[in-house]
Amino acid sequence: MNDCVLGCGRPTETQLCTVDLKNLLDDLHEIETLLPDLDVAVTRQAKIGGSSVGFVSGTSEQRIPVHLGASAVVAELRDKLALWVHTLWEENAPRWHRCSACGTEDRGSVGADCAPGCPTEWETHVDPLNVAVHPLPLSKWLLRHPSWVAGHTEAAGLYDDVTTAVRHAKGVIYGPQARTYLGICSAAMTITVPLETGPVTVTLQCETDLYGRKDRDRMACPDCGAEHDVAVRRKVMLDAMEDQLLTATELSRALPSYLEQPLTASMVRGYALRGRLLAHGTADADPDDGAVEGVLVVAGRRRAPRYRVGDVLDVLAEVSAREAS
């Protein structure tokens, strides 16, 4: 058994552990759903920031707006996939042989002389790769060869290239994928400490900070390799924040990364106005608050009401339950 080449610490019989291979294959599967939105982004049918340039097609004077950032992302995705498809094919494709003297082909192992009296000078050949240079067929080709992907000696580079290109594509479509702080790992970790009297095995808790993405169900600690359920970790973080007192603006910044539903400052203020939230004192108002409901001026300072996180979560749970019924 080897350690995964990505440094997660999980054992594997190839180069990528099963968890990282699944993450890579998930990204490859997702390309099919991303491409239509990328096409929209390239033609700027979506409201995505960035510069554009006009091109004239044929004799038409109509200007075709193209989002340069999206175009670059599509090219990156295509080129990275094409690079690794070509690399894997060159390394793993079946070889066959042709005699350079008489032209006889051998599709099995090289055996006897190809023809009576021929000097039999075999040459090794590989069939040409038959796949369109486009992200969709290239990604599907890689999905058909997971063992080639997992076993390639440069699997770490393949993983980084593909996942980075997919992340850039998502960034064009959805905006940057922020990572959410998920607390300290806390998994049991066994280490051996060398002492003069001999080595001693000690069990400690991993203190690595975890950061996860909401589009991943599971994540691995980068130091000890312990696996964590992202949804469970988000729930743990929300439970830890229950008794904190925050303003509406602070709540709109702190909670959405951990929630399955939207939460804005105006929503919090609306719940308070309808009597569903009770304020617990005040704090200095955020500069972004402006002239909003509930902000007071006390001794020349703008003050905003604070609300208990747990109370806000209870209101959101009630809203979700009512919408689901």
Disulfide bonds with the S-S distance in Angstrom:
none
